[in-house]
Amino acid sequence: MTPVRTALQAGSLAGLLLFGGCAGFAPSVAPSVTPSPAQAERAYVDNIELAGRLSVRYQGRDKEEGLHGNFSWTQTTAQTTVNLATPLGQTVAVIEASPDGARMLQPGHPPRTAPDVDTLTSQALGWPLPVSGLRSWLQGFGTDGQGRRFVASPEHDEFITSDGWRLRYAGWQDDQPGIPKRIDLARNTVQAGEVSLRIVIDSWQPR
């Protein structure tokens, strides 16, 4: 395992997350499937708290980059707060999103703002972190490319979202049926080439 980088590079947070080998986790894609009545019975939760690990691979300025770290996520009907940290627990950024806009706080730096959270994360990180979509995807809900609502399950676990992300629900919580444990995401972008994310949820609870 390589040391944690300690300074911002090229205006992104990549240098503050620990680089590691996380190759080959871009999800394959299957056609979207309309949920069965049993799947649809699972309710969306407006207020949740969760924590876990995040890995990403993307194309940097002149080479492919790979990094990983920890995150915590607090969500209410009005706001989403995401804390990004090194594997050792050092907070490197706090992202706050609401209908009024988004803000990123970094130790030792002035706040950064943008009209929406996905614009903010893409500019600050150098790769897209789809916070707005994850409000639903972390619970296994979303809208596919045909505008149809989907509900993920172990039987129906691969989707393409309305904004082009390829999702694969690769694992489920043992003690909370229907709640995702691992989500693999991939999307081709102009900014960072093929971006692949892996999210592992270690704890999940309603607020």
Backbone hydrogen bonds, N-H to C=O, Kabsch-Sander energy under -0.5 kcal/mol:
donor,donor_aa,acceptor,acceptor_aa,energy
2,T,19,F,-0.7
9,Q,12,S,-0.8
12,S,9,Q,-2.1
16,L,13,L,-2.1
17,L,14,A,-1.4
18,L,68,H,-1.0
22,C,20,G,-0.8
40,A,36,S,-2.3
41,E,37,P,-0.8
41,E,38,A,-0.6
42,R,39,Q,-1.6
46,D,44,Y,-0.5
48,I,46,D,-0.6
48,I,75,Q,-1.7
49,E,205,Q,-2.8
50,L,73,W,-2.5
51,A,203,S,-1.9
52,G,71,F,-2.5
53,R,200,V,-2.5
54,L,69,G,-2.7
55,S,198,R,-2.5
56,V,67,L,-2.5
57,R,196,S,-2.3
58,Y,65,E,-2.0
59,Q,192,A,-2.7
60,G,58,Y,-0.7
60,G,63,K,-3.0
65,E,58,Y,-3.5
67,L,56,V,-2.2
68,H,18,L,-2.7
69,G,54,L,-2.2
70,N,85,A,-2.0
71,F,52,G,-2.3
72,S,83,N,-1.7
73,W,50,L,-3.0
74,T,81,T,-2.5
75,Q,48,I,-2.8
76,T,79,Q,-2.9
80,T,97,A,-2.4
81,T,74,T,-2.8
82,V,95,I,-2.7
83,N,72,S,-2.3
84,L,82,V,-0.6
84,L,93,A,-2.8
85,A,70,N,-2.6
86,T,90,Q,-2.2
89,G,86,T,-2.2
91,T,89,G,-0.5
92,V,84,L,-2.8
93,A,84,L,-1.5
94,V,105,L,-2.3
95,I,82,V,-3.2
96,E,103,R,-3.1
97,A,80,T,-2.8
98,S,101,G,-2.3
101,G,98,S,-1.8
102,A,114,A,-2.4
103,R,96,E,-2.6
104,M,112,R,-2.9
105,L,94,V,-2.9
109,H,106,Q,-2.1
112,R,104,M,-2.3
114,A,102,A,-1.7
120,L,116,D,-1.7
121,T,117,V,-2.6
122,S,118,D,-1.9
123,Q,119,T,-2.1
124,A,120,L,-2.5
125,L,121,T,-2.8
126,G,122,S,-1.3
127,W,121,T,-0.5
131,V,129,L,-2.4
134,L,130,P,-2.3
135,R,131,V,-1.0
136,S,133,G,-1.7
137,W,133,G,-2.4
138,L,134,L,-2.1
139,Q,136,S,-1.6
140,G,137,W,-1.8
141,F,136,S,-2.1
142,G,150,F,-1.4
144,D,148,R,-2.9
145,G,160,I,-1.3
147,G,144,D,-2.2
150,F,142,G,-3.0
152,A,140,G,-3.3
153,S,156,H,-2.2
159,F,167,L,-2.1
161,T,165,W,-2.9
162,S,143,T,-2.0
164,G,161,T,-1.7
166,R,186,A,-3.0
167,L,159,F,-3.1
167,L,165,W,-0.6
168,R,184,D,-2.2
169,Y,157,D,-3.0
170,A,168,R,-1.2
170,A,182,R,-1.1
171,G,182,R,-1.3
173,Q,179,I,-3.0
179,I,176,Q,-2.2
181,K,171,G,-3.0
182,R,171,G,-1.4
183,I,199,I,-2.6
184,D,168,R,-2.8
185,L,197,L,-2.8
186,A,166,R,-1.3
187,R,195,V,-2.1
189,T,193,G,-2.7
193,G,189,T,-0.9
195,V,187,R,-3.1
195,V,193,G,-0.7
196,S,57,R,-2.6
197,L,185,L,-3.0
198,R,55,S,-2.5
199,I,183,I,-2.8
200,V,53,R,-2.6
201,I,181,K,-3.4
201,I,199,I,-0.5
202,D,51,A,-2.1
202,D,200,V,-0.7
203,S,51,A,-2.0
205,Q,49,E,-2.5
207,R,47,N,-2.1
